[in-house]
């Protein structure tokens, strides 16, 4: 559960932020009047958009190459797991080919292994 929460669930929420919040009418910071009359000014919108952009930007060291294990059993287990993830990623990309709006947020290629990376 901890691994899911710190990787896949975080990716599902975090990686979609810019796509969702980048269009200000999807999630205005506050509405005080009717919808059309209460959109924020351009400056406020740009500040919100910049914040969401920074929160959803992939870090420069997104793909980690660290080797945490040296014994054969853990190394083989990790290799099998990574192979399964590559296969799953391929399946997801294949499924998304014909979609008008592909869902890419839980593609293993887009999911960090931890929120602390």
Phi, psi and omega in degrees: 000318180296317180297318179297313182297321184275356180230281187295314181295318178299318180296319181299323180276310188288316185292341181268354187302311183295318179298323182277308185278347179296336174259099191310321179298340176296324185206070177295150183294333178188142178241119181254344180231198175298159186308307184295321183282346188251009176298141181290164178290172184300319180301311180298319179297317180294322177297315178297317180295319178297320179297312180295321178301313181295322180291330185259358181289134177289138179291158181299329181260042185301315181267111182272141180244013181299144173248115185264346184234152176236338179288152187295319183297309178297322180298316179293321179297315178296319179298316178297317180298315179296324177295316177299319180295321177297318179296316178298318178299318178298317178299317181295315179297321178296315180296326183281346185305315184268001181276138177295319176238092182294147176261109187247357191290335178252015172295125182308332178292342181255000185256123175289157180280352178193153177287351182262003182295000000 
